[in-house]
Every structure is written in structure tokens, then in C-alpha cells.
Amino acid sequence: MLELLASGGTEDSILADYPYLEREDIRACLAFAVAQVDHPILRTTS
């Protein structure tokens, strides 16, 4: 799903191609992706 969105696919086109998905599924996928990359960067002191 992320690849489809990254390549310019819209929520509507994804839902048309995958009728078993709901708009909330797309948003949940995006929220999960954000949570995976949104982490604190620990700074070390030298």
C-alpha cells in the first residue's frame, strides 16, 4: 500500500482496486509507517 501511495496512487484508486479495504485501512497503514520511523535520536557526548 505504501508503494502505491508513494508512486502517486490515490486513496480512491487503491480502494477501487482493492474493494475489501476501507479508507481507515489506508490511514492505519500510514500511521503504522510513521510510528516505525518516528523515533528519538539519541545524542552521544564526546
HUGI-V68813 format. One line per field, one symbol per residue. ss: DSSP state (@ for helix, = for strand, . for the rest). burial: 1 if it has 16 or more other C-alpha atoms within 10 Angstrom, else 0. Layout:
ss=???
burial=???
//
This chain:
ss=.@@@@@....@@@@@@@.....@@@@@@@@@@@@@@@.........
burial=0000000000100100000000000100000000000000000000
//
